Amino acid sequence: MWIFYALHRDVHDVDVSIFIETLNGFKSEGKIRVLGASNWNYRRMEEANEYAYAHNLQGFTFGSPAFSMAEVVGDPYGDSIHISGKSNEEARTWFEQSKIPVFAYSSFARGFLSGKYKTDMGKNISEVLPPNACVEYDCVENLEILHRAEELAKKKNATVGQINLAWILAQPFVVCPILSPSTPDHLLENLIGMNLNLTEQEINWLTLL
C-alpha cells in the first residue's frame, strides 16, 4: 500500500534539512512511503531534494501546486503556489526536466473552468462563483481563455471542463489533476475529458499563445 504524504505549505525560515530528516524518520517507521510538497516553490523543492540526495535520503517525489488553463491573478489564502500561465514557464520546465509529477489542485480553477460561469450568460462572475475564486481568476485574459474554451467545446461537442482536462493532460510534464466529482455524471464527464485529444495548435490557442 502506497501512503502519499505531502507537506501542505512551506515555512520559509526553516531549513529544508529539518523537513527531509523528519519525513524520512516517519518513512523509516513505516508511517509514510512517498514524500511530496503542496504549495512549495519549486526552488525550495529542489533545495530539499539536493539535501536528500547528498545524505542518502528520500526527497520530494511529487509536487502539488495549483494548475489549470487559467492563471492565478490573486491570492486570498496567502502564499499559494501555482504553475499556470506565462510567468511560471520556468517552474513547469523544472517539473518536466526533473521528472517529478504534479498533483494539480484547483484543476478547474475553483469552478472558473467548470462550466458554472459562462461568458455569455449576462451575469457578473461574482454572481456565480465564490468570492475567493473571483479574486484568483477574474481578469480579462482568463475570461478570454474561458471564451476560447467555450468555442472549442462547441466545435468538439464537449464541455469546458473536458477541454480544460484535455489541455492539462496534454502538457509535456507528468500531471495528475485532482478532481472532486460530486455525482456519477460529473465523474463520467471527467473520464470523457481525459480521453479527449487536442492538437498542438488548439493547446496553444487556448492559452493565448
C-alpha positions in Angstrom: 0.0 0.0 0.0 1.4 3.4 -1.1 0.9 6.1 1.5 1.4 9.5 -0.1 2.2 12.3 2.3 2.5 16.0 1.2 3.5 18.9 3.3 0.8 21.5 2.8 2.8 24.7 2.9 6.4 25.7 3.3 7.8 27.5 6.3 10.5 29.5 4.6 12.7 30.3 7.6 13.0 26.6 8.4 16.0 24.8 6.8 15.0 22.1 4.3 17.1 19.6 6.2 14.6 19.7 9.1 11.7 18.7 6.8 13.6 16.0 5.0 15.1 14.4 8.1 11.7 14.4 9.9 9.8 13.0 6.9 12.4 10.3 6.4 12.1 9.4 10.1 8.4 8.8 9.6 9.2 6.8 6.5 11.6 4.6 8.4 8.8 3.9 10.9 6.6 2.8 8.0 4.1 5.6 8.5 4.6 7.1 5.1 6.0 5.8 1.8 6.2 8.7 -0.6 7.1 12.3 0.2 5.5 15.3 -1.5 5.1 19.1 -1.2 2.0 21.1 -1.8 2.3 24.9 -2.2 6.1 24.7 -2.2 8.1 26.8 -4.6 10.0 24.5 -7.0 13.3 26.1 -5.9 12.7 25.1 -2.3 11.8 21.6 -3.5 15.0 21.4 -5.5 17.0 22.6 -2.4 15.3 19.9 -0.3 16.0 17.2 -2.9 19.6 18.2 -3.2 20.0 17.8 0.6 18.2 14.4 0.5 20.4 13.2 -2.3 23.6 14.3 -0.5 22.5 12.4 2.7 21.1 9.3 1.0 17.5 10.1 2.0 14.3 10.3 0.0 13.4 13.7 -1.3 10.1 15.0 -2.6 8.9 12.7 -5.4 5.8 14.8 -6.3 4.6 18.4 -6.1 1.1 19.8 -5.7 0.7 23.3 -6.9 -2.5 24.8 -8.5 -2.6 24.3 -12.2 -5.2 24.8 -15.0 -5.5 26.7 -18.2 -6.3 29.9 -16.2 -3.5 31.8 -14.5 -3.9 32.8 -10.8 -4.0 36.6 -10.5 -4.8 37.0 -6.8 -4.1 35.0 -3.7 -6.8 35.3 -1.0 -5.3 32.5 1.0 -1.7 33.7 1.2 1.5 32.1 -0.1 -0.3 29.8 -2.5 1.8 28.3 -5.3 0.6 27.8 -8.9 2.4 27.0 -12.1 -0.1 28.3 -14.7 0.5 31.0 -17.2 3.5 32.5 -19.0 5.0 33.7 -15.7 5.5 30.2 -14.5 7.1 28.6 -17.5 10.4 28.1 -15.6 8.6 26.1 -12.9 6.9 23.8 -15.4 10.2 23.2 -17.1 11.7 22.2 -13.8 9.0 19.6 -13.2 9.4 18.3 -16.8 13.2 18.1 -16.6 13.3 16.6 -13.0 10.5 14.1 -14.0 8.7 14.9 -10.8 4.9 14.6 -11.3 2.5 17.3 -10.5 -0.7 16.5 -8.5 -2.6 19.6 -9.6 -5.1 21.1 -7.3 -7.6 23.7 -8.5 -7.5 22.0 -11.8 -10.9 23.5 -12.7 -9.7 26.9 -11.4 -12.1 26.7 -8.4 -15.1 26.4 -10.7 -14.0 29.1 -13.2 -13.4 26.4 -15.9 -16.1 24.0 -14.8 -18.9 25.5 -16.9 -20.7 27.1 -14.0 -19.9 30.5 -15.3 -20.4 31.3 -19.0 -19.1 34.4 -20.7 -22.5 34.9 -22.5 -24.8 34.4 -19.5 -25.4 38.1 -18.8 -24.2 37.9 -15.2 -21.2 39.2 -13.4 -18.8 36.4 -12.5 -19.2 37.4 -8.8 -22.9 36.4 -9.0 -22.0 32.8 -10.0 -18.6 31.9 -8.4 -17.4 32.2 -4.8 -15.6 35.4 -3.8 -12.2 33.7 -3.5 -12.5 32.2 -6.9 -13.2 35.7 -8.3 -10.1 37.1 -6.6 -7.9 34.3 -8.0 -9.2 34.1 -11.6 -11.3 37.1 -12.6 -9.3 39.1 -15.2 -9.5 39.9 -18.9 -7.0 37.3 -20.0 -8.7 34.5 -18.1 -12.1 35.5 -19.5 -10.7 35.3 -23.0 -9.3 31.8 -22.2 -12.7 30.8 -21.0 -14.4 32.2 -24.1 -12.0 30.2 -26.3 -12.6 27.0 -24.3 -16.3 27.6 -24.8 -15.8 27.9 -28.6 -13.6 24.8 -28.8 -16.1 22.9 -26.6 -18.9 23.6 -29.1 -16.7 22.5 -32.0 -15.8 19.2 -30.3 -19.2 18.6 -28.8 -17.6 18.7 -25.4 -17.8 20.7 -22.2 -15.5 23.5 -21.0 -14.4 21.2 -18.1 -13.5 18.4 -20.6 -11.5 20.9 -22.7 -9.6 22.0 -19.6 -8.8 18.5 -18.6 -7.6 17.5 -22.1 -5.4 20.6 -22.1 -3.9 19.7 -18.7 -3.2 16.1 -19.7 -1.5 17.3 -22.9 1.3 19.1 -21.1 4.9 17.9 -21.6 5.3 17.0 -17.9 3.5 14.4 -15.9 0.4 15.9 -14.3 -2.4 14.3 -12.4 -5.3 16.7 -12.0 -7.0 16.4 -8.6 -10.7 16.1 -9.2 -13.7 16.1 -6.9 -16.8 15.0 -8.9 -19.9 15.2 -6.7 -22.1 12.9 -8.8 -21.7 9.9 -11.1 -22.5 12.2 -14.1 -19.6 14.5 -13.1 -17.3 11.5 -12.8 -18.3 10.3 -16.3 -17.8 13.8 -17.7 -14.3 13.9 -16.3 -13.4 10.5 -17.7 -14.5 11.6 -21.2 -12.3 14.7 -20.9 -9.4 12.5 -20.0 -9.7 10.8 -23.4 -10.2 14.0 -25.5 -7.3 14.8 -27.8 -6.3 18.4 -28.6 -3.9 19.5 -31.4 -0.8 21.5 -30.6 -2.4 24.5 -32.3 -5.5 24.1 -30.1 -3.4 23.8 -27.0 -1.5 27.0 -27.7 -4.6 28.9 -28.9 -6.5 28.1 -25.6 -3.8 29.9 -23.6 -3.4 32.9 -25.9 -0.1 31.7 -27.5 
